[in-house]
């Protein structure tokens, strides 16, 4: 079952990579056609940005996530209980022991990062370690291990990187549109096909929304799967139910968190003060997750 899930996730990564790359090229074409009236320059520039930006994002993703979270590494002597929990679950999950980081924040939350199990990190907020007992911390740790061994982190990092490229290119196109940049070259615009111009404008406006929608849908789905995989590891759905209940009771959210990394946390890091519609939420509702756990 686990092997099939990992293989399915790798296939899904390839499908998403293809989808997002095509979307990047399409939005590049749209901006190039809108500005210059040609069909070639936009995709070429977009492909260049893609080839440069995505590898850099992959190489620096872990360091960026930890830096944005304000996380710092701890040693076993700093918190022996947490290290023992992580070591036990690393053996159960058949993955290398990850490094452990702490985020000094009273809001209970956690996340994992790293492009592969051999270089993974699990970070806990100080608030989570203070509010949750050992059983609940183990359940949260198992959830994060599920993201690591299922390669969810690689998948979500890929989504974040490609959505970032799409948003940047679309933003350039939208700024040019509103400031009249699309008419700066009148000769090219006079030769433009009106139908292509409409398609280009629709892509410039809608492509970022479509990309973000797909990214967030994938994120919500991976949370459900990680919950199920965590129970498979611990054989204790009640531990995760109790952990999610305590985590969801926090209404303030974390003090320092970025939109780009919000989907990597076990729960919405912005707390109850920043709700979104289900379609554009970074996480499925805690109530829905708990219902599924109770049904196991």
C-alpha positions in Angstrom: 0.0 0.0 0.0 2.7 2.5 1.0 4.9 1.6 -2.0 1.9 2.1 -4.3 1.2 5.5 -2.7 4.8 6.6 -3.2 4.8 5.5 -6.8 1.5 7.2 -7.4 2.8 10.4 -5.8 5.9 10.3 -8.1 3.6 9.8 -11.1 1.5 12.7 -10.0 4.6 14.8 -9.6 5.4 14.2 -13.3 1.8 15.0 -14.3 1.8 18.2 -12.3 5.3 19.1 -13.7 4.0 18.8 -17.2 0.8 20.7 -16.5 2.6 23.6 -14.8 5.3 23.8 -17.4 2.8 24.0 -20.1 0.9 26.6 -18.2 4.1 28.6 -17.8 4.8 28.4 -21.5 1.2 29.4 -22.2 1.3 32.4 -20.0 4.7 33.3 -21.5 3.1 33.2 -25.0 0.2 35.3 -23.8 2.4 38.1 -22.4 4.7 38.0 -25.4 1.8 38.1 -27.9 0.0 40.8 -25.9 3.1 43.0 -25.8 4.8 42.4 -29.1 2.2 40.5 -31.3 4.6 37.6 -31.9 4.2 33.9 -31.1 7.8 32.9 -30.3 9.6 35.3 -27.9 7.2 34.8 -25.0 7.5 31.0 -24.7 11.3 31.3 -25.1 11.7 33.8 -22.3 9.3 31.8 -20.1 11.3 28.6 -20.7 14.4 30.4 -19.8 12.9 31.7 -16.5 11.6 28.2 -15.8 15.0 26.5 -16.4 16.7 29.1 -14.1 14.1 29.5 -11.3 13.0 25.9 -10.6 16.4 24.3 -10.0 17.4 27.2 -7.8 14.2 26.8 -5.8 14.7 23.1 -5.4 18.3 23.6 -4.3 17.5 26.3 -1.7 13.9 25.3 -0.7 14.8 23.7 2.7 17.0 26.6 3.8 14.4 29.2 2.7 11.5 27.4 4.5 13.5 27.2 7.7 14.7 30.8 7.4 11.2 32.1 6.8 9.9 30.1 9.8 12.7 31.4 12.0 13.5 27.8 13.0 16.7 26.7 14.7 18.2 23.2 15.1 18.3 21.5 18.5 20.3 18.6 19.9 19.1 15.6 21.8 20.2 17.1 25.1 17.9 20.0 24.5 14.8 17.8 24.4 15.4 14.1 24.8 11.7 13.2 24.7 11.2 14.7 21.3 14.3 13.0 20.0 13.2 9.6 21.3 9.8 10.0 19.6 11.3 11.0 16.3 13.9 8.2 16.5 11.2 5.5 17.2 9.1 6.7 14.3 12.0 7.0 11.9 12.6 3.3 12.5 8.9 2.5 12.0 8.7 4.6 8.8 12.0 3.1 7.5 13.5 6.5 6.7 16.7 8.2 8.0 16.6 10.1 11.2 15.7 13.7 10.2 17.2 16.8 11.9 14.9 18.4 14.4 14.2 22.2 14.5 12.2 24.4 16.8 10.3 27.5 16.0 9.9 29.8 19.0 6.2 30.5 18.6 3.3 29.9 21.1 1.0 28.7 18.4 0.9 24.8 18.2 2.1 23.7 14.7 4.7 21.7 12.9 6.1 21.1 9.4 8.6 19.0 7.5 10.9 20.0 4.7 13.7 18.5 2.6 13.6 17.3 -1.0 14.3 13.6 0.0 14.2 11.5 3.1 18.0 11.6 3.5 18.0 15.4 3.9 14.7 15.9 5.7 13.9 18.1 8.6 11.0 18.1 11.1 10.2 21.4 12.9 7.9 21.9 15.8 6.8 25.1 17.4 7.5 25.6 21.0 3.8 26.0 21.6 3.1 22.6 20.2 5.7 20.9 22.5 4.2 22.8 25.5 0.5 22.0 24.8 0.7 18.4 23.5 1.5 15.3 25.4 3.9 12.6 24.2 1.2 10.5 22.5 0.0 13.6 20.6 3.5 14.7 19.7 4.1 11.2 18.3 0.9 11.5 16.2 2.1 14.9 14.7 5.5 13.5 14.1 4.0 10.5 12.3 2.0 12.9 10.1 5.2 14.8 9.1 7.1 11.5 8.5 4.3 10.6 6.1 4.9 13.7 4.1 8.6 12.8 4.1 8.4 9.2 3.0 5.5 9.8 0.5 7.6 12.6 -1.2 4.9 15.1 -0.5 7.4 17.8 0.3 9.0 17.5 -3.1 5.6 17.6 -4.8 4.5 20.7 -2.8 7.8 22.5 -3.4 7.5 21.9 -7.1 4.0 23.4 -7.0 5.1 26.4 -5.0 8.0 27.1 -7.4 6.0 26.8 -10.6 3.1 28.8 -9.2 5.6 31.5 -8.3 6.8 31.6 -11.9 3.3 31.8 -13.3 2.3 34.6 -10.9 5.4 36.7 -11.7 5.0 36.4 -15.5 1.2 37.1 -15.2 1.9 40.1 -13.0 4.1 41.6 -15.7 1.4 41.1 -18.3 -1.3 42.6 -16.1 0.8 45.6 -15.2 1.6 46.2 -18.9 -2.1 45.9 -19.7 -3.3 48.4 -17.1 -0.5 50.8 -17.9 -1.0 50.6 -21.7 2.2 48.7 -22.3 0.3 46.4 -24.7 0.0 49.3 -27.1 3.6 50.5 -27.0 4.3 48.8 -30.3 1.3 49.8 -32.4 2.6 48.2 -35.6 2.7 44.8 -33.9 -0.7 45.3 -32.3 -2.2 46.2 -35.6 -1.1 42.9 -37.0 -2.4 40.9 -34.0 -5.2 38.5 -34.4 -8.1 39.7 -32.2 -9.0 36.1 -31.1 -5.4 35.5 -30.0 -5.5 38.8 -28.1 -8.6 37.8 -26.2 -7.0 34.3 -25.4 -3.8 36.0 -24.3 -5.7 38.4 -21.9 -7.8 35.6 -20.5 -4.6 33.6 -19.8 -2.9 36.5 -18.2 -5.9 37.0 -15.9 -6.9 33.5 -15.1 -3.7 31.4 -15.2 -2.5 32.5 -11.8 -5.9 31.6 -10.2 -5.9 28.2 -12.0 -2.4 27.5 -10.8 -3.0 28.4 -7.2 -6.3 26.5 -7.2 -4.5 23.3 -8.4 -1.7 23.8 -5.9 -4.0 24.2 -3.0 -6.2 21.3 -4.0 -3.1 19.1 -4.1 -2.1 20.4 -0.7 -5.5 19.6 0.9 -5.5 16.1 -0.6 -2.0 15.4 0.7 -3.1 16.3 4.3 -5.8 13.7 4.2 -3.3 11.1 3.0 -0.7 12.1 5.5 -3.3 11.7 8.3 -4.1 8.2 7.1 -0.4 7.3 6.8 0.3 8.6 10.3 -2.4 6.3 11.7 -0.8 3.5 9.8 2.5 4.2 11.5 1.2 4.7 15.1 -1.9 2.5 15.0 -3.4 5.2 17.2 -6.0 7.5 15.5 -7.1 8.9 18.8 -3.6 10.5 19.3 -3.9 12.4 16.1 -7.5 13.3 16.8 -6.5 14.8 20.2 -3.5 16.6 18.6 -5.6 18.2 15.8 -8.3 19.2 18.4 -5.7 21.0 20.5 -4.0 22.6 17.5 -7.4 23.8 16.1 -8.2 25.5 19.4 -5.6 28.1 18.7 -7.2 31.2 17.2 -4.3 33.6 17.0 -2.1 31.7 14.5 1.7 32.0 14.2 3.5 35.3 14.6 5.8 35.0 11.6 4.6 32.9 8.6 4.6 33.4 4.9 1.8 32.6 2.4 4.3 30.7 0.2 5.0 28.1 3.0 1.6 28.0 4.7 0.6 24.7 3.0 3.6 22.9 4.5 2.3 23.1 8.1 0.1 20.4 9.7 -2.6 23.0 10.2 -3.4 26.5 8.9 -0.7 28.6 10.5 -2.7 31.8 10.3 -5.3 30.5 12.8 -9.0 31.0 12.8 -8.6 34.8 12.2 -7.8 34.2 8.6 -10.4 31.8 7.1 -10.7 31.2 3.3 -13.3 29.4 1.2 -12.6 25.6 0.9 -11.5 26.0 -2.7 -8.7 28.4 -1.8 -7.8 27.1 1.7 -4.3 25.7 2.3 -5.7 22.9 4.4 -8.9 20.9 4.6 -11.1 21.7 7.6 -9.9 20.2 10.9 -13.4 18.9 11.6 -13.4 17.0 8.3 -10.0 15.5 9.1 -11.1 14.4 12.5 -14.3 12.8 11.1 -12.2 10.7 8.7 -9.9 9.7 11.5 -12.8 8.6 13.7 -14.1 6.4 10.8 -10.8 4.5 10.7 
